[in-house]
Amino acid sequence: MYAQKNWYNLGDPAIVRELSKQVKQMRINKNMTQQQLAERTGLDRVTISRFENGRAATLLTFVEILRALDKLELLDTFTEEPEISPLKVAEIEEQYRKRASSKKADPKQKPSEW
């Protein structure tokens, strides 16, 4: 089982190194060399090497590498669905009927003979 990493305990440079290490492992798992990844991304091999070693890289470089590794779905974790406030939930719930009501007798109708 995979142990979840506590990112808050890491400094920013350590987080960059960890992300870089994970990307390198993804590349290796795909049995791809740095040169092959560079060709797929259109980046220089040195750029790939620097990225994998946790050196400065742009967010664009990160996205290009994820795309080349067919791992763009990892970006799903960055999308956050808007949450409905508790007040809005209560307001919506008030609109729903809470109980059935009995039928009121229509004064124009004759009573049933049953």
Secondary structure, DSSP 8 states (H G I E B T S, - for coil): ------GGGS-HHHHHHHHHHHHHHHHHHTT--HHHHHHHHT--HHHHHHHHTT----HHHHHHHHHHTT-GGGGGGG-------HHHHHHHHHTS--S-------TTS-----
